[in-house]
Amino acid sequence: MFEPDPDCVVCVCHSVSEAEIVAVIRGGACSAEDIGERCRAGTGCGHCVEDLHELIEDFGPGAGGAAGGDSTAQEQGSRDS
């Protein structure tokens, strides 16, 4: 899994970088609307909304490993069942 690039601007309208968006996702945002509320990405022309969905898929809950949710907690939960 790749690390987000702080120099890659995803939302040109509001100058929001890939790294900023991933930080918002890791902070709990799980939809383009959540991201928009927290950092304004996706709230201008809308061209970047598909990129936001891809970043949520790559880094959001359930993505696994270091990129997304805590896989250790997920594994522990499945062992407790």
RAZI-V920444 format. One record per backbone hydrogen bond with DSSP energy under -0.5 kcal/mol. CO is the residue of the C=O (numbers start at 1). NH is the residue of the N-H. E is the energy in kcal/mol with one decimal. If there is no record, write none. Layout:
# RAZI-V920444
CO,NH,E / CO,NH,E
This chain:
# RAZI-V920444
4,6,-0.6 / 5,8,-0.9 / 5,18,-0.7 / 5,19,-1.1 / 7,9,-0.8 / 8,10,-0.6 / 8,18,-2.8 / 10,12,-0.8 / 11,15,-0.6 / 11,16,-2.0 / 15,17,-0.5 / 16,10,-2.0 / 16,11,-1.9 / 17,21,-2.1 / 18,22,-2.6 / 19,23,-2.1 / 20,24,-1.8 / 21,25,-2.4 / 22,26,-3.0 / 23,27,-1.1 / 24,29,-2.1 / 25,28,-1.9 / 31,35,-2.2 / 32,36,-2.5 / 33,37,-2.2 / 34,38,-1.6 / 35,39,-2.8 / 35,40,-0.6 / 36,40,-1.6 / 40,43,-1.9 / 46,49,-1.4 / 48,52,-2.1 / 49,53,-2.1 / 50,54,-2.0 / 51,55,-2.4 / 52,56,-2.3 / 53,57,-2.1 / 54,58,-2.2 / 55,59,-2.8 / 56,60,-2.5 / 60,63,-2.2 / 60,69,-0.8 / 64,67,-0.6 / 64,68,-1.6 / 69,71,-1.0 / 70,74,-1.9 / 71,75,-2.7 / 72,76,-2.5 / 73,77,-2.4 / 74,78,-1.8 / 75,79,-1.6 / 76,80,-1.7 / 77,81,-0.8
